[in-house]
Amino acid sequence: MSVRRATWRPAVGNCSTERPRGWVRLSDTDDVVVLTESVEPGDELCGPQDEHWTIDRPLAVGHKLAARPIANGETVLKYGFPIGVATQPIAAGEHVHSHNLRSIRIPFADGEPG
């Protein structure tokens, strides 16, 4: 069985008049949105504050994007609960993962949270 990537239309015009596409925000307090469709470099999405996001890398369903700018050292919420701490500034629409987020849920070999 082959999996086809969704066909994306560019996010042009006023995002506030367009239905958000390609992501879901699981809680109103979340600092991240979760992709509901795979994206490729150059794909465009409308963010939750009516801004345009241009994707810079291929990402699969389930990956997180910052819903707003996140400062270095700031706690990041998903499901309305803390999932980690930003290890560098993260721009709105940027991929949020282990390269810029230290988990506070997963213990590492030293017994301390990520």
C-alpha atoms as one frame of an Amber mdcrd trajectory, in Angstrom:
protein
   0.000   0.000   0.000   1.413   3.393  -0.924   0.821   6.533   1.097   0.144
   9.726  -0.802   1.066  13.093   0.577  -1.811  15.517   0.827  -2.028  18.119
  -1.916  -1.392  21.522  -0.375  -2.686  24.805  -1.632  -0.509  27.788  -0.762
  -1.750  29.874   2.156  -2.373  33.060   0.237  -4.584  35.962   1.149  -6.006
  36.496   4.606  -5.479  33.492   6.879  -8.326  34.602   9.154 -10.817  33.789
   6.378  -9.315  30.385   5.652  -9.878  27.189   7.625  -6.642  26.098   9.377
  -5.247  23.182   7.453  -2.767  20.494   8.259  -2.586  20.836  12.048  -4.604
  20.665  15.248  -4.136  22.451  18.573  -5.046  19.950  21.283  -5.639  22.560
  24.013  -6.148  26.326  23.870  -3.177  26.660  26.247  -0.788  24.621  24.049
   2.391  26.243  22.763   2.529  23.749  19.875   0.245  22.464  17.153   0.380
  18.874  15.875   0.538  18.103  12.162  -2.428  16.115  10.841  -0.881  15.800
   7.374   2.673  15.356   6.142   4.394  18.506   4.891   7.306  19.194   2.551
   9.699  22.142   2.217   7.882  25.078   0.648   4.416  24.018   1.857   2.546
  26.879   3.489   0.177  26.795   6.447  -1.889  29.391   8.267  -0.911  29.596
  11.936  -3.295  30.136  14.862  -2.618  33.907  14.922  -3.484  34.273  11.209
   0.159  34.277  10.148   1.652  32.403   7.184   4.181  29.649   7.926   6.463
  28.270   5.220   7.705  24.771   6.018  11.494  24.328   5.736  11.856  20.530
   6.055   9.832  17.374   5.420   7.760  16.460   8.477   5.422  13.530   9.060
   2.012  13.487  10.688   2.294  13.904  14.463   5.258  16.277  14.499   4.933
  19.537  16.420   5.223  23.148  15.241   5.485  26.137  17.577   2.113  27.898
  17.766   3.850  31.113  18.860   7.410  32.314  19.463   8.956  30.368  22.373
  11.918  31.757  24.330  15.004  29.781  25.322  14.353  28.209  28.741  10.568
  28.507  28.466   8.375  25.541  29.425   6.426  24.190  26.429   2.842  22.923
  26.794   1.090  20.167  24.813  -2.242  18.609  25.872  -2.332  21.558  28.316
   0.613  20.035  30.239   4.373  20.722  30.240   6.295  18.449  27.868   9.689
  20.109  27.896  11.851  23.204  28.041  13.066  25.076  24.968  16.858  24.815
  24.587  16.955  27.717  22.125  14.536  30.354  20.804  11.849  28.756  18.611
   9.988  30.826  16.023   6.259  30.459  15.411   5.769  27.697  12.826   9.189
  26.134  13.512   9.546  22.377  14.062   9.644  21.545  17.796  11.552  18.356
  18.600  14.617  17.065  20.454  16.933  19.490  18.602  15.320  22.474  20.375
  13.314  20.958  23.251  14.596  19.136  26.346  12.000  16.657  27.557  10.866
  16.915  31.159   9.016  13.620  30.908  11.695  11.168  29.748  14.429  10.280
  32.266  17.922   9.757  30.922  20.796   7.531  32.114  21.696   9.925  34.934
  18.128   9.673  36.255  17.427  13.331  35.537  14.697  14.432  33.143  15.968
  15.136  29.622
